Amino acid sequence: MAVKTFNPTSPAVRAMTVADYSVITKKTPEKNLLTKKKKTGGRNSYGRITVRHIGGGNRIKLRDVDFKRDRVGIEATVIAIEYDPNRTAYLALIQYVDGVKSYILAPEGLTVGSKVCSGPDADILAGNVLPISKIPVGTVICCVEMNPGKGAQLVRTAGASAQLMAKENGFAQIRLPSGEVRMIPEVCRAMVGAIGNAEHENIKLGKAGKTRHAGVRPSVRGVVMNPNDHPHGGGEGKSPIGLPGPVTPWGVPTLGKKTRNKKKQSNKYIVKARKA
């Protein structure tokens, strides 16, 4: 995939870049694989805003992505690569030999006509899903399960990939994109390859309207507010926040404050922290 630029005919398109979508082969999604996405506007059942900066945006529908890949031993063929407005990665529409269609995250190198399969006897090829115990050490993987049968939870964003580092005592050590090395049970499954659309991180929106199209409302900095609206507010002219560290509008430390529970049960599975 390449990034497309424009002539500077207006301030908006001067810095704007978009994906060229050359890998997309189908523009309309499968109707039977869609579900409605309800808009909340960031409000709860009482109509009060509980999550700020949410509202508006284009109407979109959810794609039913098969993260479990539990049709073991049945070969499927990729019949289309599609865009998904709900995520950064592209989707691959696959059709099994018995006619059933489903969506999967499209890994790098997967094209129309490629064959994919899931199960312990599948080949080590991009798009195939195997138990981690059957994947060779050093292989690049994605869509990693954390609990057997629950479905892929880790490494699902565009361009992301993990690496299988070691296996011992029924656990595999996997280096995640953040740099964290984590132990995952060998009976969990993962997809071979890296998620496609790696150029997504180089795309520049170029104008504020694109953020509104995504359903994100404007955010105002606390330092430009009044003291009664935000702890960072007040002062004459451009002033610092006047606090030891940044806080939320409700006075809770933020922006770098560690929030992970030190007593969390799953901490024992972290071999190396992501900032170690």
Residue pairs with C-beta under 8 A, 6 or more apart in sequence:
1 19
1 20
1 21
1 22
1 23
1 196
1 197
1 198
1 199
2 19
2 20
2 22
2 199
3 17
3 18
3 19
3 20
3 199
3 202
3 203
4 17
4 18
4 19
4 20
5 16
5 17
6 13
6 16
6 17
7 13
8 14
11 207
12 206
12 207
12 209
13 206
14 206
15 204
15 206
16 204
16 205
16 206
16 207
17 202
17 203
17 204
17 206
18 203
19 197
19 199
19 200
19 203
21 83
23 81
23 90
23 111
23 196
24 81
24 82
24 83
24 90
25 80
25 81
25 82
25 112
26 80
26 81
26 82
26 93
27 82
27 83
29 61
29 63
29 82
30 93
30 101
30 103
32 101
33 63
33 64
33 101
33 102
33 103
34 61
34 62
34 63
34 64
35 61
35 62
35 64
36 61
36 62
37 60
37 61
37 62
37 86
39 57
39 215
40 51
40 54
41 49
41 54
41 55
42 49
42 50
42 51
42 52
42 53
42 54
42 55
43 49
43 50
44 50
52 217
52 219
53 216
53 217
53 218
53 219
54 215
54 216
54 217
55 215
55 217
56 212
56 215
56 217
57 212
57 213
57 214
57 215
57 216
58 85
58 213
58 214
58 215
60 85
60 86
62 86
63 82
63 84
63 86
63 91
63 103
64 102
64 103
65 84
65 91
65 103
65 104
65 105
66 102
66 103
66 104
67 143
67 151
67 152
67 153
67 156
68 149
68 150
68 151
68 152
69 104
69 118
69 129
69 152
69 189
69 191
70 118
70 149
71 96
71 100
71 118
72 118
72 119
73 117
73 118
73 119
73 121
74 96
74 97
74 98
74 117
74 118
75 96
75 97
75 115
75 116
75 117
76 94
76 95
76 96
76 97
76 102
76 115
76 116
76 117
77 94
77 95
77 113
77 114
77 115
77 116
78 92
78 93
78 94
78 110
78 111
78 112
78 113
78 114
78 115
78 116
78 127
79 93
79 94
79 95
79 101
79 112
80 92
80 93
80 112
81 90
81 91
81 92
81 93
81 106
81 110
81 111
81 112
82 90
82 91
82 92
82 93
82 103
83 90
83 91
84 90
84 91
87 156
87 157
87 158
88 157
88 158
88 197
88 200
89 105
89 106
89 156
89 157
89 158
89 195
89 196
89 197
90 105
90 106
90 158
90 196
90 197
91 103
91 104
91 105
91 106
92 103
92 104
92 105
92 106
92 110
92 116
92 127
93 101
93 102
93 103
94 101
94 102
94 103
94 104
94 116
95 101
96 102
104 116
104 127
104 191
105 142
105 143
105 152
105 156
105 191
105 195
106 127
106 195
106 196
106 197
107 126
107 127
107 142
107 191
107 192
107 193
107 194
107 195
107 196
108 126
108 193
108 194
108 195
108 196
108 198
109 126
109 193
109 196
110 116
110 126
110 127
110 193
110 196
114 126
114 127
116 125
116 127
116 128
117 123
117 128
117 129
118 128
118 129
118 130
118 189
119 129
119 130
120 130
120 131
120 134
122 128
122 129
122 130
124 130
124 135
124 136
124 139
124 192
125 192
125 193
126 192
126 193
127 191
127 192
127 193
128 191
128 192
129 143
129 189
129 190
129 191
129 192
130 189
130 190
130 192
131 186
131 187
131 188
131 189
132 141
132 144
132 164
132 167
132 172
132 174
132 184
132 185
132 186
132 187
132 188
132 189
132 190
133 167
133 172
133 186
133 187
135 141
135 164
135 190
135 192
136 164
137 164
137 165
137 166
137 167
138 163
138 164
138 165
139 163
139 164
139 192
140 161
140 162
140 163
140 192
140 193
140 194
141 155
141 161
141 162
141 163
141 164
141 174
141 190
141 191
141 192
141 193
142 152
142 155
142 156
142 160
142 161
142 162
142 190
142 191
142 193
142 194
142 195
143 152
143 154
143 155
143 156
143 190
143 191
143 195
144 152
144 153
144 154
144 155
144 162
144 174
144 184
144 188
144 190
144 191
145 151
145 152
145 153
145 154
145 184
145 188
145 189
145 190
146 153
146 154
146 184
146 188
147 185
147 188
148 185
148 187
148 188
148 189
152 190
152 191
154 162
154 174
154 176
155 161
155 162
155 176
155 177
155 195
156 195
157 195
158 195
158 196
158 197
158 198
158 200
158 201
159 194
159 195
159 196
159 197
159 198
159 199
159 200
159 201
160 177
160 194
160 195
161 177
161 193
161 194
161 195
162 174
162 175
162 176
162 177
162 190
163 174
163 175
164 172
164 173
164 174
164 190
165 172
165 173
165 174
165 175
165 181
166 172
166 173
167 173
167 186
170 185
170 186
170 187
171 183
171 184
171 185
171 186
171 269
172 183
172 184
172 185
172 186
173 181
173 182
173 183
173 271
174 181
174 182
174 183
174 184
175 181
176 182
176 274
178 274
179 272
179 274
179 275
179 276
180 270
180 272
180 273
180 274
181 270
181 271
181 272
182 269
182 270
182 271
183 269
183 270
183 271
184 269
205 211
208 218
221 232
222 229
222 230
222 231
222 232
222 233
222 241
222 246
222 249
223 230
223 232
223 233
223 235
223 238
223 239
223 240
223 241
224 233
225 232
225 233
226 233
226 234
227 233
227 234
229 249
230 249
231 241
231 243
231 247
231 249
231 251
232 241
232 242
232 243
232 246
232 247
234 242
235 242
245 253
245 255
245 256
245 257
246 253
246 254
246 255
246 256
247 253
247 254
248 254
